Amino acid sequence: MKLFDTITQKVKKAIDTNSLNNNYTYLAYLRKSVKDGDFRRQEYNIQKFAKWKGILIENYYLETCSGLAPAKDRKVFMEIFQYCYENDDVVIILDSTDRFSRKQKTANDILKLLKLTNAKLYFIKEDLLVFPQKGKNVEQLIENISIANYEVKMYVHRMSGGYNAYRASGGKVGRKVGYRKSEAEMKIQYVKEIELLNDDYSLRRVQALTGTSINTLRKIKKLFYKK
């Protein structure tokens, strides 16, 4: 009985029938930062959610740009804003908060625009409903974005410290002549690079964060990119 009650509460929280119902127009926003690859994972998650909720997605907006890009460069999202400005009762569905933005200033700039409308944002992964006009869960959204950026910065700091310490103690870097890493070895060595690339960070951004060469990142992406 306890398990059933727990599941029931989770379902009630996710549905939020006072905020998500068939009286709304639903738009889906999907973002990736690389030109190759696709939106399949995001689209699958959104379609699965819509089917579970019994709602119809009116339109899917696909945007290719960095999560760090300023609001003015979000051409596709500006189309959504224009629609929300001209129409009432719109809910924008996103797969996760990192598809919205990876930069706090960009997120704040977009939210300021959405405050001019009565549109809502719903993030499936975090089960988070944000209502910019009323300020509902805006702080939670910004906190999620800040935490994600902090974790990346801390990882880079630890990686850089360990690398420098290894070299200072006489450790050799680079591979032996004629040696080529296996796919299994690369998967172990480049865990964070694979993670960042699959989170749609650009090659240049991943290079800046990890120090891994562009050529190596291209190989990693070719082998392990999943979208």
N, CA, C and O of each residue as an XYZ file, in Angstrom:
908
protein
N       0.835     -1.204      0.000
C       0.000      0.000      0.000
C       0.868      1.252      0.000
O       0.548      2.245     -0.653
N       1.958      1.191      0.733
C       2.849      2.327      0.816
C       3.453      2.632     -0.550
O       3.541      3.794     -0.946
N       3.870      1.586     -1.273
C       4.446      1.762     -2.594
C       3.423      2.376     -3.540
O       3.748      3.270     -4.322
N       2.178      1.891     -3.466
C       1.118      2.429     -4.327
C       0.889      3.910     -4.053
O       0.731      4.698     -4.985
N       0.872      4.291     -2.776
C       0.673      5.696     -2.403
C       1.805      6.564     -2.934
O       1.570      7.679     -3.399
N       3.040      6.052     -2.866
C       4.196      6.800     -3.351
C       4.098      7.039     -4.852
O       4.339      8.147     -5.331
N       3.743      5.990     -5.590
C       3.605      6.106     -7.040
C       2.488      7.091     -7.389
O       2.629      7.904     -8.302
N       1.384      7.010     -6.657
C       0.250      7.906     -6.893
C       0.647      9.357     -6.705
O       0.273     10.214     -7.506
N       1.400      9.638     -5.653
C       1.836     10.998     -5.390
C       2.749     11.513     -6.489
O       2.650     12.672     -6.891
N       3.648     10.645     -6.983
C       4.551     11.042     -8.057
C       3.770     11.368     -9.326
O       4.071     12.339    -10.020
N       2.766     10.546     -9.617
C       1.950     10.771    -10.808
C       1.188     12.085    -10.692
O       1.115     12.848    -11.655
N       0.622     12.352     -9.517
C      -0.118     13.593     -9.308
C       0.793     14.799     -9.476
O       0.407     15.809    -10.063
N       2.005     14.678     -8.954
C       2.957     15.779     -9.056
C       3.331     16.045    -10.503
O       3.408     17.199    -10.924
N       3.563     14.983    -11.267
C       3.985     15.134    -12.659
C       2.867     15.700    -13.526
O       3.107     16.547    -14.386
N       1.656     15.231    -13.298
C       0.537     15.667    -14.126
C       0.159     17.120    -13.836
O      -0.053     17.898    -14.766
N       0.074     17.494    -12.553
C      -0.302     18.851    -12.162
C      -1.513     19.304    -12.974
O      -1.404     20.205    -13.806
N      -2.665     18.682    -12.734
C      -3.847     18.886    -13.570
C      -4.329     20.332    -13.585
O      -5.064     20.719    -14.493
N      -3.932     21.141    -12.599
C      -4.331     22.544    -12.595
C      -3.519     23.377    -13.584
O      -3.899     24.498    -13.922
N      -2.391     22.818    -14.046
C      -1.505     23.591    -14.905
C      -1.316     22.986    -16.289
O      -1.032     23.700    -17.251
N      -1.474     21.682    -16.387
C      -1.327     21.017    -17.688
C      -2.614     20.271    -18.010
O      -2.933     19.267    -17.372
N      -3.347     20.761    -18.995
C      -4.572     20.074    -19.411
C      -4.843     20.375    -20.873
O      -4.078     21.100    -21.510
N      -5.895     19.842    -21.397
C      -6.176     19.958    -22.826
C      -6.686     21.329    -23.244
O      -6.976     21.537    -24.422
N      -6.804     22.266    -22.315
C      -7.191     23.630    -22.671
C      -5.997     24.443    -23.158
O      -6.154     25.591    -23.571
N      -4.817     23.858    -23.112
C      -3.601     24.550    -23.515
C      -3.161     24.114    -24.910
O      -3.523     23.041    -25.392
N      -2.370     24.978    -25.539
C      -1.667     24.622    -26.769
C      -0.257     24.207    -26.389
O       0.434     24.923    -25.664
N       0.168     23.055    -26.876
C       1.477     22.521    -26.499
C       2.456     22.623    -27.672
O       2.178     22.178    -28.786
N       3.600     23.222    -27.379
C       4.686     23.325    -28.346
C       5.898     22.608    -27.770
O       6.117     22.636    -26.559
N       6.678     21.972    -28.617
C       7.888     21.276    -28.159
C       9.121     22.013    -28.683
O       9.198     22.370    -29.859
N      10.078     22.233    -27.787
C      11.337     22.871    -28.175
C      12.473     21.877    -27.978
O      12.686     21.364    -26.878
N      13.199     21.613    -29.060
C      14.326     20.676    -29.028
C      15.573     21.427    -29.485
O      15.552     22.110    -30.509
N      16.659     21.299    -28.723
C      17.889     22.002    -29.081
C      19.084     21.053    -29.063
O      19.205     20.199    -28.184
N      19.960     21.218    -30.048
C      21.257     20.551    -30.035
C      22.281     21.540    -30.565
O      21.935     22.461    -31.306
N      23.541     21.353    -30.189
C      24.541     22.354    -30.532
C      25.468     21.932    -31.656
O      26.340     22.705    -32.052
N      25.305     20.737    -32.174
C      26.168     20.273    -33.264
C      25.339     20.076    -34.517
O      24.147     19.774    -34.449
N      25.982     20.251    -35.664
C      25.250     20.180    -36.926
C      24.945     18.745    -37.337
O      23.926     18.484    -37.978
N      25.814     17.822    -36.975
C      25.504     16.420    -37.257
C      24.767     15.821    -36.065
O      24.574     16.488    -35.049
N      24.359     14.572    -36.190
C      23.519     14.005    -35.137
C      22.073     14.388    -35.393
O      21.753     14.941    -36.445
N      21.196     14.100    -34.442
C      19.793     14.418    -34.645
C      19.102     14.662    -33.314
O      19.738     14.693    -32.261
N      17.786     14.835    -33.383
C      16.981     15.161    -32.206
C      16.184     13.955    -31.704
O      15.244     14.125    -30.927
N      16.535     12.756    -32.128
C      15.673     11.596    -31.893
C      15.390     11.321    -30.415
O      14.253     11.033    -30.042
N      16.428     11.410    -29.573
C      16.208     11.096    -28.151
C      15.236     12.084    -27.524
O      14.311     11.686    -26.816
N      15.443     13.374    -27.783
C      14.541     14.382    -27.236
C      13.122     14.196    -27.761
O      12.151     14.259    -27.008
N      13.023     13.965    -29.071
C      11.707     13.785    -29.676
C      10.992     12.566    -29.096
O       9.790     12.609    -28.834
N      11.741     11.480    -28.898
C      11.148     10.266    -28.336
C      10.601     10.537    -26.934
O       9.476     10.146    -26.621
N      11.391     11.204    -26.094
C      10.976     11.483    -24.718
C       9.741     12.378    -24.678
O       8.838     12.166    -23.869
N       9.707     13.373    -25.551
C       8.562     14.282    -25.580
C       7.308     13.576    -26.084
O       6.220     13.770    -25.541
N       7.461     12.761    -27.117
C       6.307     12.021    -27.641
C       5.775     11.022    -26.619
O       4.565     10.836    -26.486
N       6.696     10.381    -25.900
C       6.289      9.428    -24.873
C       5.516     10.138    -23.763
O       4.502      9.631    -23.286
N       5.995     11.307    -23.357
C       5.314     12.090    -22.326
C       3.932     12.532    -22.801
O       2.952     12.442    -22.062
N       3.867     13.013    -24.053
C       2.592     13.488    -24.588
C       1.569     12.363    -24.663
O       0.390     12.567    -24.373
N       2.017     11.187    -25.047
C       1.109     10.031    -25.132
C       0.615      9.657    -23.743
O      -0.564      9.357    -23.559
N       1.515      9.675    -22.768
C       1.134      9.333    -21.395
C       0.132     10.334    -20.841
O      -0.794      9.960    -20.122
N       0.323     11.639    -21.185
C      -0.568     12.688    -20.684
C      -1.841     12.811    -21.510
O      -2.823     13.410    -21.070
N      -1.818     12.233    -22.724
C      -2.980     12.372    -23.589
C      -3.116     13.759    -24.174
O      -4.230     14.245    -24.373
N      -1.982     14.409    -24.455
C      -2.014     15.759    -25.014
C      -1.453     15.733    -26.441
O      -0.727     14.814    -26.822
N      -1.802     16.746    -27.208
C      -1.351     16.844    -28.598
C      -0.312     17.950    -28.714
O      -0.558     19.090    -28.321
N       0.851     17.603    -29.257
C       1.878     18.610    -29.508
C       1.547     19.310    -30.818
O       1.550     18.690    -31.881
N       1.265     20.586    -30.735
C       0.861     21.360    -31.910
C       1.990     21.497    -32.926
O       1.770     21.403    -34.133
N       3.213     21.722    -32.417
C       4.342     21.901    -33.333
C       5.653     21.591    -32.615
O       5.787     21.817    -31.413
N       6.613     21.073    -33.372
C       7.953     20.796    -32.856
C       8.918     21.829    -33.432
O       9.023     21.978    -34.650
N       9.616     22.538    -32.556
C      10.586     23.551    -32.969
C      11.991     23.002    -32.724
O      12.364     22.719    -31.585
N      12.762     22.856    -33.791
C      14.094     22.273    -33.699
C      15.145     23.359    -33.897
O      15.121     24.085    -34.891
N      16.063     23.463    -32.948
C      17.091     24.509    -33.035
C      18.480     23.904    -32.857
O      18.710     23.088    -31.965
N      19.405     24.324    -33.727
C      20.797     23.911    -33.620
C      21.629     25.113    -33.203
O      21.922     25.989    -34.016
N      22.003     25.147    -31.947
C      22.852     26.228    -31.436
C      23.407     25.792    -30.088
O      22.884     24.877    -29.452
N      24.457     26.452    -29.668
C      25.072     26.136    -28.383
C      24.139     26.496    -27.234
O      23.357     27.443    -27.321
N      24.238     25.717    -26.150
C      23.472     26.042    -24.956
C      23.966     27.301    -24.283
O      23.302     27.835    -23.394
N      25.135     27.785    -24.699
C      25.708     29.017    -24.164
C      25.373     30.229    -25.035
O      25.716     31.359    -24.685
N      24.709     29.998    -26.157
C      24.390     31.089    -27.080
C      23.452     32.098    -26.433
O      22.534     31.709    -25.712
N      23.669     33.400    -26.681
C      22.786     34.428    -26.106
C      21.382     34.346    -26.684
O      21.161     33.728    -27.725
N      20.448     34.968    -26.005
C      19.041     34.908    -26.415
C      18.839     35.409    -27.838
O      18.017     34.862    -28.573
N      19.582     36.446    -28.239
C      19.397     37.031    -29.570
C      19.748     36.053    -30.692
O      19.295     36.212    -31.826
N      20.565     35.032    -30.367
C      20.945     34.033    -31.368
C      20.009     32.832    -31.391
O      20.195     31.915    -32.191
N      19.013     32.833    -30.528
C      18.048     31.727    -30.495
C      16.904     32.042    -31.463
O      15.793     32.367    -31.045
N      17.191     31.940    -32.747
C      16.211     32.326    -33.761
C      14.927     31.503    -33.672
O      13.823     32.036    -33.787
N      15.089     30.202    -33.465
C      13.914     29.326    -33.403
C      13.106     29.598    -32.140
O      11.876     29.651    -32.181
N      13.801     29.770    -31.020
C      13.049     30.044    -29.784
C      12.328     31.382    -29.878
O      11.261     31.551    -29.288
N      12.900     32.339    -30.616
C      12.213     33.613    -30.802
C      10.900     33.428    -31.561
O       9.952     34.189    -31.366
N      10.851     32.413    -32.427
C       9.598     32.095    -33.111
C       8.551     31.626    -32.099
O       7.379     31.992    -32.179
N       9.003     30.808    -31.144
C       8.093     30.347    -30.089
C       7.609     31.527    -29.257
O       6.424     31.631    -28.939
N       8.540     32.420    -28.907
C       8.156     33.598    -28.126
C       7.099     34.410    -28.865
O       6.118     34.851    -28.266
N       7.300     34.607    -30.166
C       6.338     35.379    -30.956
C       4.959     34.714    -30.920
O       3.936     35.388    -30.800
N       4.949     33.384    -31.026
C       3.683     32.645    -30.978
C       3.020     32.836    -29.607
O       1.817     33.080    -29.515
N       3.817     32.721    -28.557
C       3.281     32.872    -27.197
C       2.780     34.285    -26.947
O       1.811     34.489    -26.216
N       3.446     35.260    -27.560
C       3.051     36.660    -27.392
C       1.705     36.932    -28.055
O       0.923     37.764    -27.594
N       1.449     36.208    -29.155
C       0.221     36.431    -29.918
C      -0.915     35.499    -29.507
O      -2.063     35.706    -29.901
N      -0.596     34.470    -28.712
C      -1.606     33.485    -28.313
C      -1.539     33.230    -26.811
O      -0.467     33.282    -26.209
N      -2.677     32.959    -26.224
C      -2.746     32.666    -24.793
C      -2.668     31.165    -24.532
O      -2.866     30.342    -25.425
N      -2.372     30.843    -23.279
C      -2.441     29.460    -22.785
C      -1.570     28.496    -23.589
O      -2.060     27.520    -24.158
N      -0.276     28.788    -23.624
C       0.689     27.942    -24.321
C       1.622     27.292    -23.308
O       2.089     27.947    -22.376
N       1.888     26.011    -23.491
C       2.868     25.300    -22.671
C       3.978     24.809    -23.597
O       3.725     24.119    -24.585
N       5.209     25.179    -23.257
C       6.377     24.769    -24.031
C       6.998     23.556    -23.337
O       7.424     23.647    -22.186
N       7.050     22.427    -24.034
C       7.577     21.185    -23.477
C       9.039     21.009    -23.897
O       9.362     21.103    -25.082
N       9.921     20.753    -22.926
C      11.331     20.480    -23.209
C      11.730     19.181    -22.536
O      11.170     18.807    -21.505
N      12.699     18.497    -23.121
C      13.161     17.234    -22.560
C      13.830     17.433    -21.208
O      13.598     16.652    -20.285
N      14.664     18.477    -21.076
C      15.374     18.733    -19.819
C      15.800     20.188    -19.764
O      15.752     20.886    -20.777
N      16.218     20.656    -18.591
C      16.574     22.062    -18.417
C      17.797     22.461    -19.233
O      17.916     23.616    -19.640
N      18.710     21.515    -19.479
C      19.899     21.878    -20.251
C      19.576     22.114    -21.722
O      20.384     22.705    -22.438
N      18.400     21.661    -22.192
C      17.980     21.978    -23.557
C      17.498     23.424    -23.638
O      17.488     24.014    -24.718
N      17.104     23.989    -22.515
C      16.656     25.389    -22.450
C      17.855     26.323    -22.526
O      17.884     27.243    -23.344
N      18.849     26.083    -21.665
C      20.055     26.910    -21.666
C      21.097     26.291    -20.749
O      20.771     25.555    -19.818
N      22.364     26.603    -21.031
C      23.465     26.210    -20.147
C      24.133     27.436    -19.541
O      25.177     27.327    -18.898
N      23.541     28.582    -19.741
C      24.116     29.821    -19.241
C      23.046     30.616    -18.512
O      21.955     30.824    -19.042
N      23.352     31.060    -17.302
C      22.358     31.723    -16.470
C      21.848     33.015    -17.102
O      20.648     33.287    -17.061
N      22.738     33.815    -17.686
C      22.312     35.084    -18.281
C      21.352     34.844    -19.442
O      20.342     35.535    -19.571
N      21.670     33.865    -20.283
C      20.779     33.549    -21.397
C      19.411     33.131    -20.895
O      18.386     33.569    -21.417
N      19.400     32.279    -19.878
C      18.134     31.821    -19.307
C      17.323     32.999    -18.768
O      16.116     33.082    -19.000
N      17.982     33.905    -18.051
C      17.290     35.070    -17.489
C      16.729     35.966    -18.587
O      15.620     36.485    -18.463
N      17.501     36.149    -19.669
C      17.037     36.994    -20.774
C      15.801     36.397    -21.443
O      14.862     37.120    -21.776
N      15.801     35.076    -21.640
C      14.648     34.426    -22.257
C      13.432     34.484    -21.337
O      12.309     34.714    -21.785
N      13.674     34.272    -20.050
C      12.571     34.314    -19.084
C      11.932     35.702    -19.004
O      10.723     35.819    -18.801
N      12.744     36.752    -19.165
C      12.211     38.125    -19.168
C      11.240     38.307    -20.331
O      10.198     38.948    -20.192
N      11.598     37.731    -21.482
C      10.703     37.809    -22.632
C       9.403     37.040    -22.365
O       8.311     37.526    -22.657
N       9.541     35.841    -21.808
C       8.361     35.009    -21.561
C       7.439     35.607    -20.500
O       6.257     35.267    -20.439
N       7.978     36.494    -19.667
C       7.138     37.169    -18.667
C       6.116     38.083    -19.332
O       5.116     38.455    -18.718
N       6.367     38.443    -20.579
C       5.427     39.275    -21.330
C       4.252     38.455    -21.850
O       3.309     39.005    -22.419
N       4.308     37.158    -21.658
C       3.254     36.252    -22.091
C       2.742     35.472    -20.875
O       3.267     35.621    -19.772
N       1.727     34.650    -21.080
C       1.286     33.774    -19.979
C       1.698     32.323    -20.248
O       1.088     31.386    -19.733
N       2.749     32.156    -21.067
C       3.236     30.818    -21.411
C       3.921     30.160    -20.226
O       4.446     30.831    -19.337
N       3.906     28.825    -20.231
C       4.570     28.035    -19.205
C       5.597     27.118    -19.859
O       5.479     26.772    -21.035
N       6.596     26.734    -19.089
C       7.618     25.791    -19.532
C       7.502     24.531    -18.694
O       7.352     24.599    -17.474
N       7.573     23.374    -19.356
C       7.577     22.127    -18.595
C       8.775     21.288    -19.025
O       8.964     21.011    -20.210
N       9.590     20.882    -18.029
C      10.795     20.096    -18.273
C      10.556     18.666    -17.794
O      10.367     18.422    -16.602
N      10.568     17.728    -18.733
C      10.188     16.352    -18.445
C      11.143     15.687    -17.463
O      10.705     15.114    -16.465
N      12.440     15.757    -17.734
C      13.422     15.056    -16.912
C      13.342     15.473    -15.458
O      13.381     14.629    -14.562
N      13.229     16.777    -15.219
C      13.210     17.292    -13.836
C      11.809     17.367    -13.258
O      11.644     17.703    -12.085
N      10.788     17.058    -14.063
C       9.396     17.201    -13.638
C       9.184     18.597    -13.058
O       8.705     18.756    -11.935
N       9.551     19.599    -13.849
C       9.542     20.984    -13.370
C       8.659     21.847    -14.267
O       8.878     21.939    -15.475
N       7.663     22.472    -13.657
C       6.775     23.386    -14.365
C       7.138     24.809    -13.974
O       7.131     25.150    -12.791
N       7.454     25.641    -14.959
C       7.886     27.016    -14.706
C       6.898     27.978    -15.352
O       6.555     27.845    -16.527
N       6.448     28.947    -14.564
C       5.518     29.968    -15.048
C       6.196     31.327    -14.879
O       6.057     31.951    -13.827
N       6.930     31.800    -15.896
C       7.721     33.033    -15.767
C       6.909     34.246    -15.333
O       7.371     35.029    -14.503
N       5.711     34.415    -15.876
C       4.908     35.598    -15.560
C       4.600     35.689    -14.068
O       4.570     36.784    -13.506
N       4.372     34.547    -13.427
C       4.064     34.516    -11.993
C       5.294     34.233    -11.132
O       5.218     34.268     -9.904
N       6.427     33.952    -11.778
C       7.646     33.658    -11.021
C       7.684     32.252    -10.447
O       8.546     31.946     -9.623
N       6.763     31.393    -10.866
C       6.686     30.040    -10.319
C       7.855     29.184    -10.781
O       8.039     28.970    -11.979
N       8.641     28.695     -9.832
C       9.764     27.771    -10.066
C      10.874     28.357    -10.948
O      11.716     27.623    -11.465
N      10.866     29.678    -11.114
C      11.931     30.323    -11.893
C      13.278     30.139    -11.199
O      14.271     29.816    -11.850
N      13.318     30.340     -9.893
C      14.563     30.180     -9.145
C      15.094     28.757     -9.228
O      16.306     28.550     -9.296
N      14.192     27.770     -9.223
C      14.607     26.369     -9.322
C      15.250     26.090    -10.668
O      16.246     25.371    -10.750
N      14.680     26.660    -11.726
C      15.244     26.487    -13.060
C      16.646     27.083    -13.134
O      17.566     26.436    -13.635
N      16.819     28.306    -12.643
C      18.126     28.969    -12.669
C      19.128     28.192    -11.827
O      20.298     28.081    -12.194
N      18.677     27.657    -10.706
C      19.566     26.871     -9.843
C      20.039     25.610    -10.559
O      21.213     25.252    -10.470
N      19.141     24.942    -11.263
C      19.523     23.739    -12.019
C      20.603     24.053    -13.051
O      21.561     23.296    -13.210
N      20.439     25.170    -13.747
C      21.415     25.572    -14.754
C      22.749     25.913    -14.108
O      23.801     25.544    -14.631
N      22.719     26.611    -12.979
C      23.948     26.999    -12.276
C      24.699     25.773    -11.755
O      25.924     25.706    -11.848
N      23.963     24.810    -11.210
C      24.588     23.596    -10.668
C      25.279     22.818    -11.778
O      26.398     22.336    -11.598
N      24.621     22.692    -12.923
C      25.204     21.959    -14.046
C      26.513     22.603    -14.493
O      27.489     21.902    -14.758
N      26.538     23.924    -14.579
C      27.752     24.623    -14.990
C      28.857     24.492    -13.945
O      30.032     24.355    -14.283
N      28.467     24.537    -12.673
C      29.450     24.407    -11.588
C      30.095     23.024    -11.616
O      31.305     22.901    -11.425
N      29.296     21.985    -11.852
C      29.830     20.619    -11.881
C      30.844     20.453    -12.999
O      31.867     19.792    -12.820
N      30.564     21.053    -14.161
C      31.504     20.968    -15.283
C      32.806     21.678    -14.936
O      33.891     21.159    -15.198
N      32.698     22.872    -14.344
C      33.897     23.636    -13.987
C      34.742     22.896    -12.949
O      35.970     22.892    -13.040
N      34.094     22.274    -11.969
C      34.822     21.541    -10.941
C      35.520     20.331    -11.536
O      36.642     19.999    -11.152
N      34.856     19.677    -12.472
C      35.471     18.520    -13.119
C      36.728     18.939    -13.874
O      37.772     18.295    -13.775
N      36.610     20.023    -14.624
C      37.758     20.512    -15.388
C      38.902     20.896    -14.456
O      40.065     20.630    -14.759
N      38.581     21.515    -13.335
C      39.605     21.910    -12.356
C      40.337     20.681    -11.807
O      41.563     20.686    -11.692
N      39.585     19.631    -11.471
C      40.205     18.417    -10.924
C      41.062     17.724    -11.979
O      42.163     17.255    -11.690
N      40.540     17.665    -13.212
C      41.283     17.034    -14.287
C      42.590     17.769    -14.565
O      43.638     17.153    -14.754
N      42.507     19.099    -14.585
C      43.690     19.904    -14.864
C      44.733     19.733    -13.769
O      45.923     19.622    -14.063
N      44.300     19.711    -12.497
C      45.221     19.537    -11.373
C      45.913     18.192    -11.407
O      47.119     18.106    -11.176
N      45.155     17.132    -11.694
C      45.732     15.793    -11.753
C      46.714     15.648    -12.902
O      47.755     15.006    -12.758
N      46.392     16.230    -14.022
C      47.266     16.170    -15.201
C      48.590     16.878    -14.929
O      49.662     16.352    -15.226
N      48.498     18.077    -14.360
C      49.720     18.846    -14.085
C      50.589     18.161    -13.034
O      51.816     18.168    -13.134
N      49.942     17.567    -12.022
C      50.693     16.866    -10.982
C      51.412     15.644    -11.560
O      52.551     15.352    -11.196
N      50.741     14.947    -12.452
C      51.335     13.764    -13.082
C      52.572     14.148    -13.897
O      53.600     13.477    -13.815
N      52.477     15.204    -14.667
C      53.607     15.634    -15.482
C      54.756     16.151    -14.613
O      55.926     15.922    -14.917
N      54.407     16.855    -13.521
C      55.432     17.397    -12.633
C      56.227     16.290    -11.949
O      57.395     16.479    -11.607
N      55.592     15.133    -11.749
C      56.274     14.017    -11.089
C      57.029     13.130    -12.088
O      57.515     12.058    -11.729
N      57.122     13.585    -13.334
C      57.879     12.837    -14.332
C      57.046     11.948    -15.208
O      57.592     11.190    -16.010
N      55.734     12.015    -15.083
C      54.859     11.176    -15.890
C      54.913     11.567    -17.353
O      55.004     12.748    -17.686
N      54.856     10.595    -18.204
C      54.915     10.824    -19.640
C      53.510     10.829    -20.218
O      52.666     10.010    -19.855
N      53.283     11.749    -21.108
C      51.982     11.815    -21.778
C      52.181     11.545    -23.266
O      53.294     11.623    -23.785
N      51.092     11.231    -23.928
C      51.207     10.903    -25.346
C      51.345      9.405    -25.528
O      51.587      8.679    -24.564
N      51.194      8.944    -26.742
C      51.236      7.509    -26.997
C      52.553      7.117    -27.664
O      53.235      7.949    -28.262
N      52.886      5.872    -27.554
C      54.087      5.367    -28.188
C      53.901      5.339    -29.700
O      52.781      5.238    -30.202
N      55.011      5.429    -30.410
C      54.968      5.409    -31.862
C      54.314      4.110    -32.346
O      54.691      3.017    -31.922
N      53.343      4.245    -33.229
C      52.684      3.071    -33.785
C      51.543      2.542    -32.937
O      50.827      1.629    -33.348
N      51.369      3.128    -31.726
C      50.302      2.626    -30.845
C      48.985      3.327    -31.153
O      48.951      4.532    -31.401
N      47.922      2.570    -31.132
C      46.594      3.127    -31.364
C      45.634      2.594    -30.315
O      45.507      1.382    -30.141
N      44.953      3.501    -29.611
C      44.027      3.084    -28.552
C      42.855      2.310    -29.135
O      42.365      2.609    -30.224
N      42.421      1.315    -28.386
C      41.236      0.565    -28.787
C      39.997      1.380    -28.405
O      40.082      2.328    -27.624
N      38.864      1.003    -28.957
C      37.615      1.682    -28.642
C      37.294      1.569    -27.153
O      36.803      2.523    -26.550
N      37.567      0.414    -26.563
C      37.313      0.200    -25.131
C      38.180      1.130    -24.282
O      37.707      1.696    -23.297
N      39.452      1.287    -24.668
C      40.363      2.172    -23.931
C      39.900      3.627    -24.017
O      39.948      4.364    -23.032
N      39.457      4.023    -25.194
C      38.987      5.400    -25.368
C      37.738      5.663    -24.542
O      37.566      6.748    -23.986
N      36.876      4.674    -24.467
C      35.636      4.833    -23.699
C      35.936      5.037    -22.220
O      35.221      5.770    -21.536
N      36.986      4.394    -21.724
C      37.382      4.537    -20.318
C      38.095      5.862    -20.087
O      37.819      6.559    -19.110
N      39.023      6.213    -20.996
C      39.849      7.403    -20.807
C      39.078      8.701    -20.997
O      39.351      9.697    -20.328
N      38.108      8.686    -21.918
C      37.450      9.944    -22.283
C      35.992      9.975    -21.832
O      35.102     10.353    -22.594
N      35.763      9.576    -20.597
C      34.396      9.522    -20.066
C      33.729     10.892    -20.124
O      32.608     11.017    -20.617
N      34.417     11.924    -19.621
C      33.798     13.253    -19.564
C      33.620     13.845    -20.950
O      32.614     14.500    -21.224
N      34.599     13.616    -21.832
C      34.464     14.119    -23.195
C      33.237     13.512    -23.882
O      32.492     14.209    -24.571
N      33.037     12.212    -23.685
C      31.873     11.533    -24.277
C      30.585     12.119    -23.706
O      29.617     12.349    -24.431
N      30.588     12.355    -22.396
C      29.402     12.901    -21.737
C      29.067     14.296    -22.263
O      27.910     14.593    -22.559
N      30.079     15.144    -22.378
C      29.852     16.511    -22.843
C      29.384     16.535    -24.296
O      28.482     17.297    -24.644
N      29.986     15.711    -25.137
C      29.587     15.658    -26.538
C      28.154     15.175    -26.692
O      27.415     15.672    -27.541
N      27.765     14.212    -25.876
C      26.386     13.704    -25.925
C      25.402     14.668    -25.295
O      24.191     14.523    -25.458
N      25.926     15.666    -24.565
C      25.081     16.743    -24.053
C      25.064     17.926    -25.012
O      24.599     19.015    -24.673
N      25.589     17.686    -26.237
C      25.550     18.668    -27.320
C      26.475     19.862    -27.127
O      26.227     20.932    -27.684
N      27.550     19.692    -26.338
C      28.589     20.714    -26.303
C      29.335     20.679    -27.635
O      29.550     19.603    -28.192
N      29.727     21.835    -28.145
C      30.487     21.888    -29.390
C      31.894     21.344    -29.164
O      32.354     21.250    -28.026
N      32.581     20.985    -30.259
C      33.947     20.468    -30.152
C      34.869     21.491    -29.503
O      35.686     21.137    -28.653
N      34.747     22.745    -29.894
C      35.591     23.792    -29.330
C      35.339     23.979    -27.841
O      36.272     24.200    -27.069
N      34.075     23.889    -27.441
C      33.730     24.043    -26.025
C      34.304     22.889    -25.202
O      34.848     23.105    -24.119
N      34.182     21.659    -25.722
C      34.718     20.491    -25.006
C      36.241     20.576    -24.921
O      36.835     20.219    -23.904
N      36.862     21.050    -25.993
C      38.313     21.217    -25.964
C      38.723     22.200    -24.876
O      39.685     21.962    -24.147
N      37.976     23.325    -24.769
C      38.286     24.331    -23.755
C      38.103     23.781    -22.346
O      38.843     24.147    -21.433
N      37.129     22.911    -22.170
C      36.827     22.380    -20.842
C      37.753     21.239    -20.429
O      38.042     21.077    -19.243
N      38.219     20.450    -21.390
C      38.975     19.236    -21.049
C      40.427     19.259    -21.497
O      41.251     18.517    -20.963
N      40.751     20.110    -22.479
C      42.112     20.132    -22.988
C      42.390     19.077    -24.044
O      43.510     18.986    -24.547
N      41.397     18.285    -24.383
C      41.560     17.231    -25.400
C      41.564     17.858    -26.798
O      40.780     18.766    -27.073
N      42.437     17.380    -27.671
C      42.576     17.966    -28.998
C      41.314     17.776    -29.831
O      40.539     16.844    -29.619
N      41.132     18.686    -30.784
C      39.966     18.625    -31.668
C      39.940     17.327    -32.465
O      38.882     16.717    -32.621
N      41.103     16.896    -32.972
C      41.153     15.655    -33.754
C      40.707     14.457    -32.928
O      39.963     13.601    -33.407
N      41.174     14.406    -31.666
C      40.770     13.309    -30.785
C      39.275     13.376    -30.504
O      38.595     12.351    -30.482
N      38.767     14.587    -30.290
C      37.340     14.746    -30.020
C      36.501     14.313    -31.215
O      35.418     13.753    -31.046
N      36.997     14.570    -32.416
C      36.274     14.119    -33.610
C      36.175     12.596    -33.641
O      35.133     12.038    -33.983
N      37.281     11.928    -33.276
C      37.275     10.466    -33.231
C      36.295      9.964    -32.167
O      35.526      9.030    -32.397
N      36.344     10.609    -30.998
C      35.450     10.221    -29.902
C      33.991     10.379    -30.319
O      33.160      9.503    -30.077
N      33.705     11.498    -30.941
C      32.327     11.775    -31.361
C      31.845     10.754    -32.388
O      30.706     10.289    -32.333
N      32.728     10.413    -33.322
C      32.375      9.439    -34.352
C      32.057      8.081    -33.751
O      31.189      7.363    -34.246
N      32.770      7.729    -32.672
C      32.585      6.411    -32.053
C      31.427      6.361    -31.060
O      30.720      5.357    -30.970
N      31.233      7.476    -30.300
C      30.356      7.365    -29.122
C      29.163      8.327    -29.109
O      28.362      8.287    -28.175
N      29.026      9.186    -30.119
C      27.893     10.109    -30.116
C      26.592      9.338    -30.328
O      26.484      8.551    -31.268
N      25.608      9.558    -29.462
C      24.419      8.689    -29.446
C      23.148      9.352    -29.968
O      22.120      8.683    -30.070
N      23.180     10.616    -30.295
C      21.910     11.269    -30.665
C      21.711     11.303    -32.158
O      20.698     11.814    -32.634
